[in-house]
Amino acid sequence: MQQLAQHQHHHHHHNPKPPVSRSSSWIRRSPPPSPPHKKLWGGGGVGCGRSKYVCRLVPLLVLTVYSIFTVVRIPNSSLVVSTTDSERGERPREDVEAFKTHLPSNQNSLEAREETRSPASLPCSAHINGEAGGGQAVESVMCCDRSHYRSDVCYLRGDVRTDPSTSSVLLYNAPRGSALEKVRPYTRKFEDSIMSSIDEVTIVPVNAGNGTGDAAGSNNLRRRCDVRHPPGVPAVVFSTGGYTGNVYHEFSDGLIPLFITAQRFAGEVVFVVLEYHYWWLGRYGAVLEQLTNYKVVDFRYDRRVHCFSEMIVGLRIHGELVVDPKLMPNGKGIQDFQRLLHQGYSRTPSATTLASPPTVPMALAPPSRPCLRPDDHARVAKPKMVIFIRKQNRVLLNLPHIVTACRRAGFAPHVMNLRRQTQLPAIHAALASADAMVAVHGAAVTHFLFMRPGSVLLQVVPVGLDWAADAFYGKPAQQLGLEYLEYKVAPEESSLAAEYGINSTVVQNPSLISSRGWWEMKKVYMDRQNVTVNVKRFGEVLRAARLHLKNATACVKAATATAAAR
């Protein structure tokens, strides 16, 4: 955890306090002489005459009693402090994209965890998933589901009001016995180091039963609503901090969990975002528009009090780049999320100006059995293959030979060099019309989400990254309906062989290096490795990809012709 922290962007910058000079004159100055004490109780000085300390002890005693009484009463008034009194000092923030890896921060966490229903969480999960009735019911609800490995999620129903000045959400007339809750609404609960950087939301129940006064007094002390959202339009609160800036995390930890949590509202939901980034909204606005009909609320800088009838704090997550239909009340899956991506980016104006026409060819489908006749081969057009390249590490050192091999295998290769300014509509347009994609293991492989079911994802897997390649991209691609192929880099094809020796432990036994911790594994196998693929062996994988596409295309055409004949 400490090692990973060295690579995390610090979103907050603290201004150091000015030093205080120890030689200041006021420190050495003696107090001015006190005036003669006045008698407190009239003549004779009964109290002060016998002891010079009596007059001092009496006011001190009064102050002590008053202080104790004030401390006891603080909880009653702290829930309704005005914004000016409770304003926290804002820390400057830079919207800098963080280039972080998607693997967990320690070796013990190197596993793809999939969430399952927990009996202990069912009562609250029913509210979160919309299985426990509508959001306009009279009874207030406040509960938190903390039973999952990846995220904590809380649910509120009733008179819900935000208090940005204290990073709080208040539920008035909360159920009796409700206790204060704190949540960090981010989906990597198992990573203490990254979760400590996520802003915390405090959920405060306010009612007559928890010391906030009677019902009438509570109503009079409520925060005034600056923005009252329509009844039945809930809020979903989440963070775009953490690993946001890495495309894998933006989808796996953010957009897909947001789809899982919010799609059931069919757009009638307001997103309240912590650690909000304007570039994030610009990049994914087309996706968000498919999920909400309302403007995004910046929880930190929007100082207005927003009032809702229902709120979910935190996001549900099912696994790595996956939507599990068994965990969705309406049975939706990752294909439904992909459909949302197509709807958002296909109609984006820049999709037609930054890349090839966004027209998506006939959808492919993996054949259940070969159905291609040999004489059909010549009539099949060359399928489009998009090759993603890297520039800093895990570089394809013999890229020209790879492009030539793709042509010889019958593909029409298109090399794509992603830059920070590359717009997602351009990437979507390139991949939505592609038949195959080649990429070395890394965050850019996430873009397979733009590809049609039945197309091919060919991942080049460097030495030491076999498990991660399959768990984070291979299995999710198969769940989406893609044909997944791997080209596993041989020891002699890795630049690590020249650096450490072909027979070194680094090359021959990567699991031993990985057992030393995440930092060692990342430093060696992700940051310092490039590859020179064996073109002959790579060609065999390309031919397998080509054969799959021929079969899939022929099967689809046959099915279409049969349907037309009917």
C-alpha positions, 0 to 999 in steps of 0.5 A: 500500500505504501509503495502504490501511494508513491504513484498516486496524484495528490489532488489537494495541496496544503499551504504551509502555515507561516513560521512564528518567530520565537523572539517576538517582543510580545512573548517576553513582555510582562503583563501590565499591572492589575488594577486594585480588585473591587469588592464583590459583595460589599463592605468588609471584603469577606471573600477577598480579604481572607485570600487573594485567590477567592475572587479569581476562583469564583468566576473560574467556577462559573465559567467551568459550569457554563462550558460543561453546559455548552458542550452538552448542548453542541450536538443539538445545534451542530446539525443546522450550523449556517454555511458561513460558520461551518465553512471548511477551508477549500484546498486547491485542486488540479484537474490532472489526469492520473495515469495509474495502473488498474491492478490492485496495490498489493499482491494479496489483492491480485484477484478478480472478485465478483460480487454475490448477493449476501443474505445480511445485505438483502433488506438494504439491497432491496431498497438500493435495487428498487425492489422494495417499493417506490421512492415516494412512500411516506415512511423514511428509510436510512440503511447502509449495505457494507457487506460487499468486498468492493463498495459500501452503499447507503440508501435514504428516503424521506426529506433528504438535504445536502450540506456541502459546507460540512460534506454531509447529507441530512435525513430529517424525520429519520427512523428512530434509532438511526445512527450517523454513517460515514461513506467514501463513495468509490468502488475500491473499498479493498484498497486502503491507500486509494480510499483514504484519498476519497472524500468522505460523506457524512450521513446525519439522521435528524429526528426527535429520537436522537437528541435534536429536539421535538418535531416542531423544533426540528422543522424550524431548524431545517436547512432551507432548500435552495434547489428542490428536486421533483418528488420521485427523482433521486440522487446518486452520489459518487466520486470521480477521484481515485484512479480516475484518469486511467481509462480502465478505471474510468469504466470498471470503477466508474461508468459501469457501476454507475450504469448498474446503480442508476439505469433503473431510473430511466434518466429520472435521476440526478448525479451528485459528484464528489471530486468533480473534474470538468474534463471527465464530464467533457469526455463522458458527457455523451454516456451520462446523457443516456443515464440522466436527464438533469445537470450534474451537481458538483457536491464540493463547489455547489454551495446550495442546499439540494433537497431530494426525496430519495438518495443512494450514496455509493455505487454497486459493482459486480466485477471487472468490466462486467454487468452480471444479469443475475444481480440486476433486478431487470436482468440487464447485462454488459451488452445493455451497457455497450448499447448505451455507449453506441447510442451516446457516441454514434450520435456525437458530432465529432464522431463523423469528423474525427474518424471514418464514418460511424456506420456500423456494419452488419452485426457479427455473431460467433458461430455455433458450428462451422458453416463456411464453404471453401468457395466462399473465401474469395468473396469475403471482403478484407476485415478491418483490424485496428492495432493499438500501439504504445509509446513508453512501455510494452512497445511493439518493437517490430510494428512494421513486420506486424502490420505486414503479417496482418495484411498477409493474413487477409486483414486491412490493418489500421494503426491507432496511436492514442494520445491524451487529446484523442476523443472517445467518439473517434475511438468508438467510430474506429472500433465499432466498424472494426472486425478485430483489434490487436493491443498489448496488455494495458488500459487501452484494451478497455476499448474492446467495449466499443466492438461488436459481438462476434468480432475478435480481440487479440491481446499480446500478453508480455512475460509475467502478465498472463493472469492479469491479461485474462482476468481484467480483459480476456474474461470480460471480452468473452462475456461481451460476446467477443472472440478472445485470442491471446498471443503470449510473448515468449521469453526470447521475445521480451526485452527483459531477456536482454536486460536480465538474461534469458535464463534469469529468474525474472524471465523464467519464473515471473511468479517468484518476482510477483510474490515479492509484492505489487511494486516489484511486479509492476516495476519489472513487467509493466514499466520496463518491458517491450516486446518483439513478437515472432512474426511466424508464430503471430501469423498463426494466431492471425489466421485463427482470427481470420477463420473465425471471422469468415465463419461468423460472417458466412453464418450471419449471411446464411441466417439472413438469407434463410429469414428473407426466404421465409 
